[in-house]
């Protein structure tokens, strides 16, 4: 009989061998926990479209950040949900706005022991739900929005954000925010740019999470799902404007984009496992169709394997605990 010379199965024979020869590993510090703080709450409230995820009060926010830090999670990303909105999203720049107030509370509680990231976008704060202000024709005004983004960046840095994360996909946003931060003396505040953010059907549950009042869609500024080369163009522009980190969002349906960006980027690359990805796995597991923990871990590993240095996931604390054993 002729026997195979090469037997790759040898290195798969036991769990210990598979661990030893794994090509990609996820570390708790690779994970970033997105969190929602909602104005006016005295206790956390569940988000129905995202089982296990809540709108936090300030107190429950602190407690959950403590849990994430104890598990070894690398950072938290904070989104604010105000009780009222207006046409220009004025709550985003006020020191007493829900997001800036929460950042201040967390900064005083944790100092530099936890990396505080903050979403820098207007969609939670505008009564029309768009990521920028509107012109007289109802279109998003790119350059007028940049002026507000600059003020938001400074307000978030003043409140205690170590990393500000512009997600609105406005042209020139990184350069404008960088200039505003530097002029205000926040030269050490980093920018994580949502560089390749696509218009996606998988954002649905997030709209409930931020109580979005969106009218229309965001396809004039978020990227078209059909476009691959454009992601490299957008990312290179952000790098040229001074981004300290870049992001691909969503993760699951854009792993090819993530791979492309990881291969060309000179800075750390993040990917966001978004609300729809989370909700699909949770729903399938609740129906007994998949092994929940195995599916979660495989999905996160796939994002890491595609090239992400950082992974934003609502399972960050849970996954980090399993990784620590």
BARO-943526 format. One record per residue (C-alpha): residue number from 0; residue in three letters; chain; x, y, z. Coordinates in nm, 4 decimals. Layout:
BEGIN
NUM; ALA; A; X; Y; Z .
...
% end
This chain:
BEGIN
0; UNK; A; 0.0000; 0.0000; 0.0000 .
1; UNK; A; 0.1035; 0.3590; -0.0642 .
2; UNK; A; 0.0696; 0.5823; 0.2416 .
3; UNK; A; 0.0415; 0.9647; 0.2377 .
4; UNK; A; 0.3753; 1.1364; 0.2898 .
5; UNK; A; 0.2088; 1.4473; 0.4278 .
6; UNK; A; -0.0449; 1.4096; 0.7044 .
7; UNK; A; -0.1707; 1.7516; 0.8206 .
8; UNK; A; -0.4129; 1.5699; 1.0490 .
9; UNK; A; -0.1237; 1.4876; 1.2843 .
10; UNK; A; -0.1354; 1.8424; 1.4197 .
11; UNK; A; -0.5115; 1.8262; 1.4724 .
12; UNK; A; -0.5141; 1.5057; 1.6721 .
13; UNK; A; -0.5658; 1.6525; 2.0215 .
14; UNK; A; -0.6909; 1.9783; 2.1715 .
15; UNK; A; -0.3422; 2.0461; 2.3076 .
16; UNK; A; -0.1853; 2.0059; 1.9625 .
17; UNK; A; -0.4474; 2.2317; 1.8073 .
18; UNK; A; -0.3791; 2.4997; 2.0684 .
19; UNK; A; -0.0053; 2.4682; 2.0159 .
20; UNK; A; -0.0225; 2.5106; 1.6392 .
21; UNK; A; -0.3006; 2.7712; 1.6131 .
22; UNK; A; -0.2014; 3.0409; 1.3646 .
23; UNK; A; -0.4218; 3.3155; 1.5076 .
24; UNK; A; -0.5084; 3.3904; 1.8686 .
25; UNK; A; -0.7491; 3.6379; 2.0231 .
26; UNK; A; -0.6329; 3.8107; 2.3422 .
27; UNK; A; -0.8697; 3.9864; 2.5842 .
28; UNK; A; -0.6838; 4.3134; 2.5236 .
29; UNK; A; -0.7808; 4.2934; 2.1543 .
30; UNK; A; -1.1471; 4.3415; 2.2480 .
31; UNK; A; -1.3419; 4.6654; 2.2811 .
32; UNK; A; -1.6828; 4.6765; 2.4501 .
33; UNK; A; -1.9395; 4.9166; 2.2971 .
34; UNK; A; -2.1775; 5.0581; 2.5594 .
35; UNK; A; -2.4865; 5.2804; 2.5594 .
36; UNK; A; -2.5513; 5.5332; 2.8346 .
37; UNK; A; -2.9019; 5.6779; 2.8322 .
38; UNK; A; -2.9998; 6.0042; 2.9897 .
39; UNK; A; -3.2461; 5.9968; 3.2758 .
40; UNK; A; -3.2104; 5.6327; 3.3787 .
41; UNK; A; -3.1724; 5.5272; 3.7399 .
42; UNK; A; -3.1235; 5.1612; 3.6478 .
43; UNK; A; -3.0291; 4.9733; 3.3311 .
44; UNK; A; -3.2958; 4.8971; 3.0725 .
45; UNK; A; -3.2774; 4.6060; 2.8240 .
46; UNK; A; -3.2562; 4.6667; 2.4501 .
47; UNK; A; -3.5092; 4.4240; 2.3041 .
48; UNK; A; -3.3395; 4.3815; 1.9659 .
49; UNK; A; -3.0056; 4.3005; 2.1326 .
50; UNK; A; -3.0657; 4.0432; 2.4087 .
51; UNK; A; -2.8145; 4.0884; 2.6879 .
52; UNK; A; -2.7274; 4.4478; 2.5925 .
53; UNK; A; -2.8682; 4.7364; 2.7941 .
54; UNK; A; -2.9123; 5.1086; 2.8099 .
55; UNK; A; -2.7019; 5.2015; 3.1101 .
56; UNK; A; -2.7455; 5.4475; 3.3897 .
57; UNK; A; -2.4272; 5.6121; 3.5122 .
58; UNK; A; -2.4048; 5.3663; 3.8033 .
59; UNK; A; -2.4616; 5.0548; 3.5933 .
60; UNK; A; -2.2172; 5.1910; 3.3360 .
61; UNK; A; -1.9431; 5.2092; 3.5986 .
62; UNK; A; -2.0187; 4.8607; 3.7256 .
63; UNK; A; -2.0095; 4.7130; 3.3758 .
64; UNK; A; -1.6821; 4.8856; 3.2928 .
65; UNK; A; -1.5357; 4.7379; 3.6122 .
66; UNK; A; -1.6447; 4.3919; 3.4930 .
67; UNK; A; -1.4895; 4.4479; 3.1508 .
68; UNK; A; -1.1641; 4.5725; 3.2992 .
69; UNK; A; -1.1452; 4.2776; 3.5376 .
70; UNK; A; -1.1870; 4.0424; 3.2399 .
71; UNK; A; -0.8974; 4.2124; 3.0617 .
72; UNK; A; -1.0985; 4.3886; 2.7892 .
73; UNK; A; -0.8789; 4.6417; 2.6117 .
74; UNK; A; -1.1144; 4.9393; 2.5924 .
75; UNK; A; -1.4748; 5.0556; 2.6042 .
76; UNK; A; -1.6539; 5.2569; 2.3341 .
77; UNK; A; -1.9234; 5.4858; 2.4672 .
78; UNK; A; -2.2404; 5.5986; 2.2891 .
79; UNK; A; -2.4754; 5.8543; 2.4411 .
80; UNK; A; -2.8545; 5.8439; 2.4175 .
81; UNK; A; -3.0083; 6.1808; 2.5116 .
82; UNK; A; -3.3694; 6.2431; 2.6107 .
83; UNK; A; -3.4109; 6.5166; 2.3502 .
84; UNK; A; -3.2621; 6.6019; 2.0127 .
85; UNK; A; -3.2548; 6.9070; 1.7888 .
86; UNK; A; -3.1614; 6.9910; 1.4319 .
87; UNK; A; -2.7929; 7.0539; 1.5064 .
88; UNK; A; -2.7340; 6.7944; 1.7770 .
89; UNK; A; -2.6447; 7.0520; 2.0398 .
90; UNK; A; -2.6376; 6.7902; 2.3148 .
91; UNK; A; -2.3229; 6.6459; 2.1593 .
92; UNK; A; -2.1079; 6.9484; 2.2399 .
93; UNK; A; -2.2472; 7.0535; 2.5768 .
94; UNK; A; -2.0331; 6.9572; 2.8777 .
95; UNK; A; -2.3513; 6.8429; 3.0534 .
96; UNK; A; -2.4652; 6.6320; 2.7572 .
97; UNK; A; -2.5184; 6.2668; 2.8433 .
98; UNK; A; -2.2132; 6.1370; 2.6583 .
99; UNK; A; -1.9703; 6.3973; 2.7891 .
100; UNK; A; -2.1070; 6.3671; 3.1413 .
101; UNK; A; -2.0647; 5.9892; 3.1318 .
102; UNK; A; -1.7109; 6.0215; 2.9983 .
103; UNK; A; -1.6282; 6.2511; 3.2875 .
104; UNK; A; -1.7684; 6.0053; 3.5425 .
105; UNK; A; -1.5725; 5.7158; 3.3925 .
106; UNK; A; -1.2538; 5.9202; 3.3676 .
107; UNK; A; -1.2722; 6.0095; 3.7359 .
108; UNK; A; -1.3523; 5.6481; 3.8275 .
109; UNK; A; -1.0850; 5.4738; 3.6193 .
110; UNK; A; -0.8222; 5.7297; 3.5204 .
111; UNK; A; -0.5788; 5.5738; 3.2755 .
112; UNK; A; -0.6552; 5.2174; 3.3891 .
113; UNK; A; -0.9234; 5.1842; 3.1178 .
114; UNK; A; -0.8992; 5.3166; 2.7627 .
115; UNK; A; -1.2065; 5.5349; 2.7121 .
116; UNK; A; -1.3210; 5.5637; 2.3512 .
117; UNK; A; -1.6122; 5.7837; 2.2494 .
118; UNK; A; -1.8296; 5.7784; 1.9419 .
119; UNK; A; -1.8014; 6.1105; 1.7629 .
120; UNK; A; -2.1166; 6.1412; 1.5539 .
121; UNK; A; -2.4353; 6.3437; 1.5549 .
122; UNK; A; -2.6933; 6.0775; 1.4735 .
123; UNK; A; -2.7897; 6.0136; 1.8364 .
124; UNK; A; -2.8300; 6.3870; 1.8977 .
125; UNK; A; -3.0195; 6.5135; 1.5902 .
126; UNK; A; -3.3961; 6.5081; 1.5572 .
127; UNK; A; -3.3620; 6.3923; 1.1953 .
128; UNK; A; -3.1220; 6.1104; 1.2830 .
129; UNK; A; -2.8506; 6.1949; 1.0326 .
130; UNK; A; -2.4804; 6.2002; 1.1155 .
131; UNK; A; -2.4513; 6.5651; 1.0168 .
132; UNK; A; -2.6516; 6.8863; 0.9967 .
133; UNK; A; -2.8815; 6.9442; 0.7014 .
134; UNK; A; -2.8744; 7.2228; 0.4449 .
135; UNK; A; -3.1785; 7.4091; 0.3155 .
136; UNK; A; -3.2500; 7.1275; 0.0716 .
137; UNK; A; -3.2459; 6.8564; 0.3382 .
138; UNK; A; -2.9077; 6.7126; 0.2346 .
139; UNK; A; -2.6277; 6.6512; 0.4842 .
140; UNK; A; -2.3946; 6.9517; 0.4770 .
141; UNK; A; -2.0441; 6.8042; 0.4931 .
142; UNK; A; -1.8457; 7.1178; 0.5766 .
143; UNK; A; -2.0912; 7.2625; 0.8263 .
144; UNK; A; -2.0886; 6.9253; 1.0010 .
145; UNK; A; -1.7088; 6.9332; 1.0266 .
146; UNK; A; -1.7299; 7.2483; 1.2379 .
147; UNK; A; -1.9485; 7.0668; 1.4895 .
148; UNK; A; -1.7287; 6.7560; 1.4803 .
149; UNK; A; -1.4315; 6.9679; 1.5805 .
150; UNK; A; -1.6190; 7.1022; 1.8817 .
151; UNK; A; -1.7400; 6.7534; 1.9705 .
152; UNK; A; -1.3862; 6.6190; 1.9651 .
153; UNK; A; -1.2666; 6.8887; 2.2019 .
154; UNK; A; -1.5669; 6.8410; 2.4338 .
155; UNK; A; -1.5061; 6.4660; 2.4505 .
156; UNK; A; -1.1351; 6.5113; 2.5147 .
157; UNK; A; -1.2091; 6.7636; 2.7889 .
158; UNK; A; -1.4492; 6.5124; 2.9451 .
159; UNK; A; -1.1838; 6.2407; 2.9532 .
160; UNK; A; -1.1923; 6.0466; 2.6264 .
161; UNK; A; -0.8514; 5.9035; 2.5423 .
162; UNK; A; -0.9664; 5.8092; 2.1897 .
163; UNK; A; -1.2310; 5.9914; 1.9862 .
164; UNK; A; -1.3937; 5.7930; 1.7070 .
165; UNK; A; -1.5495; 5.9869; 1.4186 .
166; UNK; A; -1.8052; 5.7573; 1.2568 .
167; UNK; A; -2.0027; 5.9949; 1.0366 .
168; UNK; A; -1.8074; 5.9390; 0.7120 .
169; UNK; A; -1.7818; 6.3113; 0.6397 .
170; UNK; A; -1.5047; 6.4027; 0.3956 .
171; UNK; A; -1.2120; 6.5593; 0.5812 .
172; UNK; A; -1.3384; 6.4710; 0.9292 .
173; UNK; A; -1.0093; 6.3338; 1.0612 .
174; UNK; A; -0.8059; 6.6378; 0.9564 .
175; UNK; A; -1.0608; 6.8787; 1.0995 .
176; UNK; A; -1.0898; 6.6987; 1.4318 .
177; UNK; A; -0.7124; 6.6621; 1.4570 .
178; UNK; A; -0.6700; 7.0333; 1.4011 .
179; UNK; A; -0.9325; 7.1205; 1.6624 .
180; UNK; A; -0.7826; 6.8850; 1.9200 .
181; UNK; A; -0.4302; 7.0147; 1.8658 .
182; UNK; A; -0.5413; 7.3783; 1.8802 .
183; UNK; A; -0.7113; 7.3089; 2.2146 .
184; UNK; A; -0.4002; 7.1411; 2.3556 .
185; UNK; A; -0.5205; 6.7807; 2.3245 .
186; UNK; A; -0.2278; 6.6600; 2.1184 .
187; UNK; A; -0.2251; 6.3255; 2.3023 .
188; UNK; A; -0.5885; 6.2427; 2.2268 .
189; UNK; A; -0.5962; 5.9716; 1.9609 .
190; UNK; A; -0.8358; 5.9362; 1.6687 .
191; UNK; A; -0.9861; 5.6021; 1.5708 .
192; UNK; A; -1.1355; 5.6743; 1.2295 .
193; UNK; A; -1.4319; 5.4806; 1.0960 .
194; UNK; A; -1.2560; 5.4779; 0.7600 .
195; UNK; A; -1.4516; 5.2127; 0.5685 .
196; UNK; A; -1.8047; 5.2305; 0.7073 .
197; UNK; A; -2.0639; 5.0799; 0.4789 .
198; UNK; A; -2.4369; 5.1422; 0.4509 .
199; UNK; A; -2.5687; 4.8128; 0.5832 .
200; UNK; A; -2.8918; 4.6303; 0.6584 .
201; UNK; A; -2.7215; 4.4868; 0.9665 .
202; UNK; A; -2.7419; 4.8148; 1.1615 .
203; UNK; A; -3.1105; 4.7590; 1.2401 .
204; UNK; A; -3.0876; 4.6722; 1.6116 .
205; UNK; A; -2.8436; 4.9595; 1.6697 .
206; UNK; A; -3.1128; 5.2060; 1.5632 .
207; UNK; A; -3.3169; 5.0923; 1.8637 .
208; UNK; A; -3.0113; 5.1087; 2.0864 .
209; UNK; A; -2.9509; 5.4762; 2.0101 .
210; UNK; A; -3.3233; 5.5525; 1.9654 .
211; UNK; A; -3.2502; 5.6935; 1.6221 .
212; UNK; A; -3.5000; 5.9280; 1.4613 .
213; UNK; A; -3.3513; 5.8671; 1.1161 .
214; UNK; A; -3.5496; 5.9998; 0.8224 .
215; UNK; A; -3.4403; 5.8502; 0.4906 .
216; UNK; A; -3.1060; 5.6688; 0.4752 .
217; UNK; A; -2.7330; 5.7395; 0.4961 .
218; UNK; A; -2.6272; 5.6207; 0.1524 .
219; UNK; A; -2.4973; 5.9617; 0.0454 .
220; UNK; A; -2.2162; 5.9413; 0.3006 .
221; UNK; A; -2.1764; 5.5787; 0.4109 .
222; UNK; A; -2.0086; 5.3526; 0.1560 .
223; UNK; A; -2.1820; 5.1384; -0.1042 .
224; UNK; A; -2.1635; 4.7662; -0.0278 .
225; UNK; A; -2.0564; 4.6971; -0.3873 .
226; UNK; A; -1.7307; 4.8927; -0.3571 .
227; UNK; A; -1.4000; 4.7385; -0.2540 .
228; UNK; A; -1.1266; 4.9652; -0.3942 .
229; UNK; A; -1.3008; 5.2679; -0.2486 .
230; UNK; A; -1.2275; 5.1383; 0.1019 .
231; UNK; A; -0.8548; 5.1666; 0.0358 .
232; UNK; A; -0.9035; 5.5201; -0.0936 .
233; UNK; A; -1.1038; 5.6226; 0.2129 .
234; UNK; A; -0.8559; 5.4621; 0.4501 .
235; UNK; A; -0.5565; 5.6243; 0.2835 .
236; UNK; A; -0.7233; 5.9646; 0.3098 .
237; UNK; A; -0.7723; 5.9130; 0.6839 .
238; UNK; A; -0.4121; 5.8005; 0.7258 .
239; UNK; A; -0.2922; 6.1072; 0.5374 .
240; UNK; A; -0.5085; 6.3245; 0.7652 .
241; UNK; A; -0.3498; 6.1806; 1.0797 .
242; UNK; A; -0.5694; 5.8913; 1.1950 .
243; UNK; A; -0.4030; 5.6946; 1.4738 .
244; UNK; A; -0.6197; 5.3878; 1.4091 .
245; UNK; A; -0.8660; 5.2951; 1.1353 .
246; UNK; A; -1.1821; 5.0853; 1.1314 .
247; UNK; A; -1.3852; 4.8670; 0.8995 .
248; UNK; A; -1.7574; 4.8460; 0.9802 .
249; UNK; A; -1.9458; 4.6082; 0.9644 .
250; UNK; A; -1.7141; 4.3116; 1.0108 .
251; UNK; A; -1.8994; 3.9955; 0.9085 .
252; UNK; A; -1.9987; 4.0836; 0.5512 .
253; UNK; A; -1.6799; 4.2827; 0.4886 .
254; UNK; A; -1.3975; 4.0477; 0.5838 .
255; UNK; A; -1.2457; 4.0953; 0.2376 .
256; UNK; A; -1.2372; 4.4699; 0.2997 .
257; UNK; A; -1.0846; 4.4129; 0.6417 .
258; UNK; A; -0.8114; 4.1993; 0.4853 .
259; UNK; A; -0.7385; 4.4683; 0.2229 .
260; UNK; A; -0.7196; 4.7440; 0.4846 .
261; UNK; A; -0.5030; 4.5359; 0.7182 .
262; UNK; A; -0.2546; 4.4740; 0.4386 .
263; UNK; A; -0.2123; 4.8423; 0.3527 .
264; UNK; A; -0.2528; 5.0170; 0.6876 .
265; UNK; A; 0.0462; 5.1473; 0.8788 .
266; UNK; A; -0.1594; 5.1875; 1.1981 .
267; UNK; A; -0.3734; 4.9473; 1.4052 .
268; UNK; A; -0.6904; 4.8261; 1.2346 .
269; UNK; A; -1.0229; 4.7787; 1.4142 .
270; UNK; A; -1.3366; 4.5989; 1.3001 .
271; UNK; A; -1.6837; 4.6376; 1.4485 .
272; UNK; A; -1.8976; 4.3278; 1.4977 .
273; UNK; A; -2.2211; 4.5195; 1.4744 .
274; UNK; A; -2.5656; 4.4859; 1.6259 .
275; UNK; A; -2.7159; 4.2773; 1.3447 .
276; UNK; A; -2.4322; 4.0267; 1.3629 .
277; UNK; A; -2.4833; 4.0026; 1.7375 .
278; UNK; A; -2.8613; 3.9713; 1.7117 .
279; UNK; A; -2.8493; 3.6961; 1.4463 .
280; UNK; A; -2.6285; 3.4716; 1.6560 .
281; UNK; A; -2.8265; 3.5359; 1.9734 .
282; UNK; A; -3.1554; 3.4654; 1.7939 .
283; UNK; A; -3.0310; 3.1457; 1.6310 .
284; UNK; A; -2.8910; 3.0244; 1.9621 .
285; UNK; A; -3.2157; 3.1061; 2.1438 .
286; UNK; A; -3.3963; 2.8822; 1.8944 .
287; UNK; A; -3.1495; 2.6013; 1.9516 .
288; UNK; A; -3.0174; 2.6169; 1.5945 .
289; UNK; A; -2.6499; 2.6765; 1.6797 .
290; UNK; A; -2.4081; 2.6351; 1.9680 .
291; UNK; A; -2.4056; 2.9871; 2.1085 .
292; UNK; A; -2.0601; 3.0029; 2.2683 .
293; UNK; A; -1.8920; 2.8196; 1.9812 .
294; UNK; A; -2.0539; 3.0500; 1.7259 .
295; UNK; A; -1.9540; 3.3619; 1.9179 .
296; UNK; A; -1.5939; 3.2509; 1.9550 .
297; UNK; A; -1.5678; 3.1430; 1.5908 .
298; UNK; A; -1.7121; 3.4718; 1.4672 .
299; UNK; A; -1.4636; 3.6760; 1.6721 .
300; UNK; A; -1.1744; 3.4547; 1.5649 .
301; UNK; A; -1.2730; 3.5006; 1.2010 .
302; UNK; A; -1.2507; 3.8783; 1.2366 .
303; UNK; A; -0.9085; 3.8458; 1.3975 .
304; UNK; A; -0.7921; 3.6054; 1.1256 .
305; UNK; A; -0.8997; 3.8515; 0.8564 .
306; UNK; A; -0.6586; 4.1073; 1.0010 .
307; UNK; A; -0.8200; 4.3054; 1.2818 .
308; UNK; A; -0.5930; 4.4223; 1.5619 .
309; UNK; A; -0.8937; 4.5421; 1.7632 .
310; UNK; A; -1.2438; 4.3941; 1.7630 .
311; UNK; A; -1.5448; 4.5896; 1.8832 .
312; UNK; A; -1.7997; 4.3358; 2.0013 .
313; UNK; A; -2.0901; 4.3348; 2.2448 .
314; UNK; A; -1.9577; 3.9999; 2.3687 .
315; UNK; A; -1.6207; 4.1497; 2.4662 .
316; UNK; A; -1.6434; 4.0771; 2.8382 .
317; UNK; A; -1.7889; 3.7293; 2.7905 .
318; UNK; A; -1.5256; 3.6306; 2.5340 .
319; UNK; A; -1.2455; 3.7800; 2.7423 .
320; UNK; A; -1.3505; 3.5728; 3.0424 .
321; UNK; A; -1.3424; 3.2532; 2.8361 .
322; UNK; A; -1.0015; 3.3420; 2.6972 .
323; UNK; A; -0.8646; 3.3935; 3.0472 .
324; UNK; A; -1.0070; 3.0560; 3.1495 .
% end
